[in-house]
Amino acid sequence: MNKKVDIFLSSNSDEHQTPQLLFDYFDKIFNFDLDVCASKSNTKCDRFFDKENSALINEFEPSTFFWMNPPYSAPEQKCNPVCVKKTCEKRGYHLDSYKPGCIDFVKHAYEQYIPGVMLLKNDPTTNLFGSYVWRAEHVIFLRKRVKYELPEKKQSSAPHSSVVAIFRRSLTVTEKKYISKIGEIR
């Protein structure tokens, strides 16, 4: 398998940073003040949640308009003592506790019931889409693949297309015209 593609598909690839140009494009409209899935080195906002101060255990302040580029991995259950999962073998260790996945972050953010924007993998066949993405006020199908910034590596296009889901805020006609330059709005 191609190494560039493999890094996006492997379970240790959750450190993909939002490209600054893409963030700035949406920040121009929404003026984000909270990055809910970040690290100190890749946050796009002054206020952010990281692994230690996780979005999954914090309530978002009602006044915030958040940005989220969550880990794209699927959740994983704690390994049993005789675990033979190929994922564990590939990464070289077993999980001693539940590992949250993309759907956990999206669900928690959705349940905060405040306005936000999420950059997500485009896969309408998943439970994530059926349960949350299709509930967004707007879903933008980006025309080009996102070129994620990876720690200490060049940018690389994702092996999947992406969507931007806008929750709890409608777009004006002017904003729709602006956004339609980079994607199809549904």
C-alpha positions, 0 to 999 in steps of 0.5 A: 500500500502507498505510504502516503495513503496508509498514514491516513488509514492507519489507527495512529494517523489521527494527527492530521492538521486542518490546512490553514487556508481552509480554516481561514476560508470558513473563519472569515464567516464564522469567526471561530473561538474554540478548536475542539480537537486540537493540540498545542502545536496545531490549534487554529484558535486561542482556546482549544481542547486537546487529548489531556483536556478532551472535548469529550469531557468538557462542555462547550461554552454557550457563546462559542462558535467551534471548529472541529476536525476530529480524529477520523478513526473508528472507536475501538473497544478495550482489548481482551487478555487474548486479543488477536486483532490485526490492528493491535498487531500492526500498531504494536500494542493493545488498548487497555481502555476504550479508544474514542473515534470520530463518531464519539467527538461528533456526537458530543459536539452535537449534544452541546447544542451550540453552533459549530462547523465540522470538517469530516470524511465524506462517507454517507453510508456510515452511522455518523452521517445517518445520525448526525451529519444529515441533521446539520443545517448545511453540508458542504461537499468540498470539490477538492480533496483536503491536503492535510498538514501532517506532523513534520511531513509535507502536505498530502491529499487525503484518500477520501473526499471531505464535507464541512457540516454547519450546525445550528446556524443558517447561511445568508445568500451572500455566505452561500455564494462565497462557500459555493466557490469551494463546494456544493451546498446541501 
